[in-house]
Amino acid sequence: MITLYWSPQTRAVRALWMLEEVGADYQVQAVDIRATPRNDPADFLAASPQGKVPALIDGEVKMADSAAMALYLADRYRPGELAPRADDPARGEFLYWLLYSPATIEPAMMEKFVKLDVESQSSPWGNFDDMVSVLEKRLDGRTWVAADRFTMADLMLAGSIQFMVQFDMLQPGPVLKNYMDRCLARGAAQRAQQRDGQETARMGAASA
Ligand SMILES: N[C@@H](CCC(=O)N[C@@H](CS)C(=O)NCC(=O)O)C(=O)O
């Protein structure tokens, strides 16, 4: 059984969604990332040396980072479905868009958050406005971002868009809004939101 290290109101909701998509057995272990001082369990730190959620342990596999976990879970539990296989020509564009979240969206979000004035050409992620317009251009007229079907790249992108909306970093236009809604309407996404709520309530009850 997979153990997912999770905290409320974090990027860990995306990992619940991944686990629901692949249909693997899992249990949730809550980590209090807002505790001071932190009291992180050793098994969590073995999976996530930076102490960030989400992270998972699956037998001998110990790992963190949402995009890395998405690829691992798809290849391990739904090979060729939620991630194109290594010999599928669609794998390349899939990987580009899967990694658009950690490589481009995440640093751009931090740029916005700390109000950096970034010159696009000298920055590895471009800048926030470029990040949004490139994504909009790619998704305009497409149902899914790559491989002509829903993949973990869509999960990561929709999760990132949702996160930016939730934390007031982005007011999505119709292309991004419709795409996010389409992805979040999936049964697995709905179950993940529900589980996130249940785990939040459980954590609240345990600390009351
Ligand atoms: N790239 C990572 C980022 C994870 C991340 O930033 N997690 C935050 C919560 S949303 C965290 O655990 N912060 C607590 C800390 O850094 O101590 C991913 O998407 O998995």
The ligand as a Tripos MOL2 file, in Angstrom:
@<TRIPOS>MOLECULE
LIG
   20    19     1     0     0
SMALL
NO_CHARGES

@<TRIPOS>ATOM
      1 N1          7.5100   21.2740   -6.2430 N.3       1 LIG1
      2 C1          6.8610   20.7920   -5.1100 C.3       1 LIG1
      3 C2          6.4600   21.9410   -4.2030 C.3       1 LIG1
      4 C3          5.8660   21.4220   -2.9460 C.3       1 LIG1
      5 C4          5.5970   22.5450   -1.9670 C.2       1 LIG1
      6 O1          5.9320   23.7330   -2.1820 O.2       1 LIG1
      7 N2          4.9720   22.1590   -0.8350 N.am      1 LIG1
      8 C5          4.6620   23.1140    0.2110 C.3       1 LIG1
      9 C6          3.1660   23.1040    0.5010 C.3       1 LIG1
     10 S1          2.2120   23.5810   -0.9090 S.3       1 LIG1
     11 C7          5.3460   22.6540    1.4970 C.2       1 LIG1
     12 O2          5.3890   21.4770    1.7910 O.2       1 LIG1
     13 N3          5.8460   23.5990    2.2900 N.am      1 LIG1
     14 C8          6.3610   23.3010    3.5940 C.3       1 LIG1
     15 C9          7.8310   23.5400    3.7150 C.2       1 LIG1
     16 O3          8.4890   23.8950    2.7550 O.co2     1 LIG1
     17 O4          8.3490   23.3740    4.8120 O.co2     1 LIG1
     18 C10         5.6430   19.9690   -5.5370 C.2       1 LIG1
     19 O5          4.8400   20.4490   -6.3180 O.co2     1 LIG1
     20 O6          5.5190   18.8600   -5.0680 O.co2     1 LIG1
@<TRIPOS>BOND
     1     1     2 1
     2     2     3 1
     3     2    18 1
     4     3     4 1
     5     4     5 1
     6     5     6 2
     7     5     7 1
     8     7     8 1
     9     8     9 1
    10     8    11 1
    11     9    10 1
    12    11    12 2
    13    11    13 1
    14    13    14 1
    15    14    15 1
    16    15    16 2
    17    15    17 1
    18    18    19 2
    19    18    20 1
@<TRIPOS>SUBSTRUCTURE
     1 LIG1         1 GROUP 0 **** ****
